[in-house]
Amino acid sequence: MNNEVSPIDLFNFAVWGIIFLVIITQLFRSIRIVSTRTALIVERLGKYKATLGPGFHVLIPFIDVVTAIQDLREETIDVPPQECFSKDEVQVEVDGVIYMSVSDPIKATYGVTDYRFAAMQLAQTTTRSVIGTLELDKTFEERDMISQAVVDTLNAAGETWGVHVHRYEIKNIKPPSTVQSAMEKQVTAEREKRAILARAEGDKQSRINTSEGTMRELINLSEGERQRLVNEAEGRASEILALATATAESIEKIGNAVVQPGGEEAIKLNLSEKFIDNIAHLADAETSVIFPADLTNLNQLLEALDLHIERQASV
């Protein structure tokens, strides 16, 4: 009895083994677990069948095939640096970043071959077009306008591609080294100009403040001097008024005393005492006196004073 295995049997065994492995592999591959924010595009016999969302799914082996896996999360796409010419024919190098996500997995699969590459190319061409309408100085100021123009263009195309562009940010705008050096000199000159203007304005304001302070000081001094003079004048007036009032009262009292009994004799006695007291100081060296009468005839002086007093009393 011959127990040897023929080559044909070995061949058949290998073929059936391969077929069995393929079947088992396909069975396992037909079981799909889809994670959140992920979509699977399924084709049946080469025709779109369904879009599988998050969860557990079983496909028909050999008939249903997953042709694309779309990530629905927001992703970033670097736009490589490119050379652009501004309106004033200055060459600048611009790069940026696109923030986008897949909004329609079916269109993202069948609407464009590679939506990432397409979005990057469209962003570059749109950037070149917009910068071509701006002068070099404006390109640095109008970053938001350039970004918004790129976003609008990408979203218009994204309706067909099944993607949505959230924003586009320009990372760098690099002019040539010669232009950059000239711009730096211009900025330095502008800063120096602003510094000179600021110093001049500060000096002007300082002079104004000093003059206003001096003016207020002079006004205060003049007001103080005027108030001092007014106070002195009022004081002198009050003094003169008080002296006049006191003198009037004194004269009135003297007049009343003269008409009283013995008043005339009292006044003569008081005047005699004052006369004698004043004569005692005539010997002082610094005293110079001119008398209109003879001092040796005291009785004549008193009679003259008596006559004067009588006239005053009769009046």
Secondary structure, DSSP 8 states (H G I E B T S, - for coil): ------HHHHHHHHHHHHHHHHHHHHHHHTEEEE-TTEEEEEEETTEEEEEE-SEEEE--TTTEEEEEEEE-S-EEEEEEEEEEE-TTS-EEEEEEEEEEEES-HHHHHHT-S-HHHHHHHHHHHHHHHHHTTS-HHHHHH-HHHHHHHHHHHHHHHHHHHTEEEEEEEEEEEE--HHHHHHHHHHHHHHHHHHHHHHHHHHHHHHHHHHHHHHHHHHHHHHHHHHHHHHHHHHHHHHHHHHHHHHHHHHHHHHHHHHTSTTHHHHHHHHHHHHHHHHHTTTT-TT-----SS-TT-HHHHHHHHHHHHHHHHH-
